[in-house]
Amino acid sequence: MKKIIIFFSSLAILFTVSFASAQGVDVGMGLGISYPDEPDQVAFDSSFFADYNVNQYFSIGLETGFGWVKKDIDGPETSFGGLALQSGDSINYYTIPLLAVITINIPLGEEVPVVPFLSGGVGYSWTIYDPPSSIDWTFSGLTWQVMGGASYNLGENANGMKVFLEVGYRGTDIKKEFSGHDYELEMSGVIAHIGVAFPLSGGSDY
């Protein structure tokens, strides 16, 4: 399970770093929470991204991240694969998305440091379903998200760094084939991040 997480994390970071070598690029990260349907409880969520600024209104980019939630079992139930779970058991869910993202910025004026934005992304994600046994299930499939928020430019003294807050929804269609059957894991839900972004050397002034 750890090897799978390391592999997909390395792959996603490679894509992001490769994209970030372009000119006019902002890079950043966010930390926050999500509320996926299947665990039905608050989860940790993070994002790492690189955005190419086409102009002050529009950018395209790549985004990855890592999410984790631990679900405690409070009564008898059955996990994927038919494992009987009892009160006191727990299931871990590890999620890694990789998305292409388009962002629309809405400047309020040259002297206004706050910039609202809307973004939409589509791509793929992997979720490792880790019950209390030696068998982990890796679900994967189409993933999309829509976000809205605002950034605040800290100014020249901060080298163009921005802080941002965003809230939105991520939808997933992730499945695993086992013994001729497709099993679906519903990890869709609300997400929220607070984070920082900054321009790379030689990047855009937007």
C-alpha positions in Angstrom: 0.0 0.0 0.0 2.8 2.4 0.9 4.6 1.6 -2.4 1.5 2.4 -4.4 1.1 5.8 -2.6 4.7 6.6 -3.2 4.5 5.7 -6.9 1.4 7.8 -7.7 2.7 10.7 -5.5 6.0 10.7 -7.5 4.1 10.5 -10.8 1.9 13.4 -9.9 4.8 15.6 -8.6 6.7 14.8 -11.8 3.9 16.2 -13.9 3.6 19.3 -11.8 7.3 20.0 -11.8 7.6 19.5 -15.5 4.7 22.0 -16.1 6.2 24.5 -13.7 9.4 24.8 -15.9 7.3 26.9 -18.3 7.3 30.7 -18.1 4.6 32.8 -16.5 3.8 30.1 -13.9 2.5 30.3 -10.4 3.0 27.3 -8.0 1.3 26.8 -4.7 -0.2 24.5 -2.2 -3.4 24.3 -0.1 -4.3 22.5 3.1 -7.9 21.8 4.2 -10.7 19.3 4.6 -13.2 17.3 2.6 -16.3 15.4 3.4 -16.5 12.3 1.1 -19.7 10.3 0.9 -18.4 6.8 1.6 -16.6 7.4 4.9 -19.3 10.1 5.7 -17.0 12.1 7.9 -14.5 14.9 7.8 -11.2 14.1 6.0 -7.8 15.7 5.6 -7.2 17.1 2.1 -4.4 18.9 0.4 -3.5 20.3 -3.1 -0.3 21.1 -5.0 -0.6 22.9 -8.3 1.2 24.8 -11.1 -0.8 27.3 -13.2 0.2 29.0 -16.4 -1.2 32.6 -16.6 -2.5 33.2 -20.1 -3.5 36.7 -18.9 -4.9 38.4 -15.8 -8.2 36.8 -16.3 -7.4 33.2 -17.3 -5.0 30.4 -16.4 -4.6 26.7 -17.1 -2.7 24.3 -14.9 -2.2 20.9 -13.3 -3.2 20.0 -9.8 -2.5 17.0 -7.6 -2.8 16.4 -3.8 -3.3 13.9 -1.1 -6.4 13.1 1.0 -6.8 10.8 4.0 -9.6 9.8 6.3 -9.9 7.0 8.9 -13.3 5.6 9.5 -14.0 3.9 12.8 -16.4 1.0 12.8 -19.1 1.2 15.5 -21.0 -1.9 14.6 -20.9 -5.1 12.6 -20.6 -4.5 8.8 -18.9 -6.1 5.8 -16.1 -4.4 3.8 -15.3 -4.9 0.1 -14.1 -8.4 -0.4 -16.5 -9.8 2.2 -14.3 -9.1 5.3 -16.5 -9.0 8.4 -15.8 -5.9 10.5 -16.6 -5.4 14.1 -16.8 -2.5 16.5 -13.4 -1.1 17.1 -12.0 -1.9 13.6 -11.1 1.0 11.3 -10.7 1.6 7.5 -8.2 4.0 6.0 -8.9 5.8 2.7 -5.9 7.4 0.9 -6.7 9.5 -2.2 -4.5 11.0 -4.9 -6.0 13.1 -7.7 -4.4 14.4 -10.9 -6.4 17.1 -12.7 -6.1 19.5 -15.5 -7.6 22.8 -14.3 -8.9 26.0 -15.9 -9.2 29.1 -13.7 -11.1 32.4 -14.4 -10.0 35.3 -12.3 -12.2 38.3 -11.6 -10.0 41.4 -10.9 -11.7 44.1 -8.9 -9.3 46.9 -9.9 -5.5 47.6 -10.1 -5.3 48.8 -6.6 -7.5 46.0 -5.1 -5.4 43.1 -3.8 -8.4 40.7 -3.5 -9.2 38.7 -6.6 -12.2 36.3 -6.7 -11.9 33.3 -8.9 -13.8 30.3 -10.3 -12.1 27.1 -11.4 -13.0 23.7 -12.9 -10.9 20.6 -13.3 -11.1 17.1 -14.8 -8.8 14.2 -14.6 -8.2 10.9 -12.7 -7.9 9.8 -9.1 -6.9 6.8 -7.1 -8.2 5.8 -3.7 -6.7 3.1 -1.7 -9.3 1.4 0.5 -7.4 -0.1 3.4 -9.4 -2.3 5.8 -7.9 -4.2 8.8 -6.5 -7.1 6.7 -3.6 -7.8 4.4 -5.6 -7.0 1.3 -5.9 -3.4 0.0 -8.3 -2.3 -2.7 -7.2 0.4 -5.2 -10.1 2.2 -6.9 -9.5 4.5 -9.8 -11.5 6.5 -12.4 -12.7 9.8 -13.7 -12.7 12.7 -11.3 -13.8 16.3 -11.7 -14.1 19.4 -9.4 -15.5 22.9 -9.4 -14.2 25.5 -7.0 -14.8 29.1 -6.0 -12.8 31.4 -3.8 -10.6 34.5 -3.6 -6.9 35.3 -3.4 -5.1 38.2 -1.6 -1.9 39.5 -3.0 0.6 40.3 -0.2 2.4 42.8 -2.4 6.0 43.5 -3.7 7.6 43.0 -0.3 6.3 39.4 -0.4 7.6 38.8 -3.9 4.1 38.5 -5.3 3.0 35.8 -2.9 -0.7 35.3 -2.5 -2.9 33.6 0.1 -6.1 32.1 -1.0 -9.3 30.4 0.3 -11.4 28.1 -1.9 -14.5 25.9 -1.4 -16.0 23.6 -3.9 -17.1 20.1 -4.8 -15.2 17.1 -6.2 -17.1 14.3 -8.0 -15.6 10.9 -8.5 -16.5 7.8 -10.6 -13.9 5.4 -9.2 -14.2 1.6 -9.5 -12.3 -1.7 -9.1 -12.9 -4.9 -11.1 -12.8 -8.0 -8.9 -13.9 -11.5 -9.9 -15.8 -10.2 -12.9 -17.7 -7.6 -11.0 -17.2 -3.8 -10.9 -17.2 -2.3 -7.4 -17.7 1.4 -7.0 -16.4 3.6 -4.1 -18.2 6.9 -3.7 -15.7 9.5 -2.6 -17.5 12.6 -4.0 -18.0 15.5 -1.6 -17.3 19.1 -0.5 -13.7 20.3 -0.3 -12.1 23.4 1.2 -8.5 24.7 1.2 -6.5 27.6 2.5 -3.1 28.1 1.0 -0.4 30.1 -0.7 0.8 30.7 -4.3 3.7 32.5 -5.7 5.2 33.3 -9.1 8.3 31.4 -10.3 11.4 33.5 -11.3 10.6 35.0 -14.7 6.9 34.3 -14.2 3.9 36.5 -14.9 3.1 39.7 -13.1 -0.6 38.9 -12.9 
